[in-house]
Amino acid sequence: STCSTCSDGPPAAAPSLQLTKGATEVALYASFVDALGSLGVTPGNVLPGSLIPTTNSAKIAFPIPTGELDASGPKVEILHSGGLTLTAGDTRVALTSFIIENLGGNLRLTGVVKANDTIVGRIPLFRVVLTQAPEVIPSSGGAAHLSIKGARLTLTDAAAKALNGVFGTTAFAAGFNIGIASIYGNY
């Protein structure tokens, strides 16, 4: 017999969407910039990322060349270009190739860590806590925009240990407030 309410196969999943461009901006907390200054650590940028001084802190921005969004999950992986450097004397740490993702369940930002041009590895750098729901904003021609505002970044334990080891300090701890991120992507 034919069932009029049965489907003819598995339910259709929402398609995943590929981000084609965008940027993530982070307004750094003054407490983070002050902590770096008290340790004699100077932040800098790896192009095409940018570091822009503000009245009492700084803002960093990184282009998004690509990423994947699966709204049915929701699952997201957002890749970034550029990076951030932290320099004290002859010690230079570069944090690059940032990826914001929740494929393992928790929303986090990982990055490749290099100490004096030697790759340490890819580690989870920041925990990302959303303060508002992400928005998908349709636009003409079938395109749309992903907007995430007010995401709080805090230092992970792995990143704190890496920075403490490289700079010979105990000043960095898990949960240390880094800044507020805004993420904009087009697909």
VENLINWO-V284505 format. One line per field, one symbol per residue. phi: phi as a letter, one per 30 degrees, with the letter a starting at -180 (. if undefined). psi: psi as a letter, one per 20 degrees, with the letter a starting at -180 (. if undefined). A space follows every 50 residues. Layout:
phi: ???
psi: ???
//
This chain:
phi: .ccdcddcldddddddbcdcalaccbdddeddddddddciccdbbcdddb bcdcebaabcbbdcdalbbcddddbbbbcbcilbcbbbidcbcccbhdbc abdcjcdbccadcbchicddkcbdcbdccdcbddcccdbdiidabcbbci ddcbddddddddddddcibbdcbejedclccbbbbcb
psi: qpoiiqrjaqqpqpqqqppiraqppoopqhhgghgghhikppqaqpqjrq ooqagjcrpqqpqohrrppohhgqqqooqqqaapqopocjpppporlqpp qkhjhpprorrpppoljppgrpqogqppopiqqqpooqrqjirrqppoqk pppqprggggggggggjlrjhpqpippgapqpppqq.
//
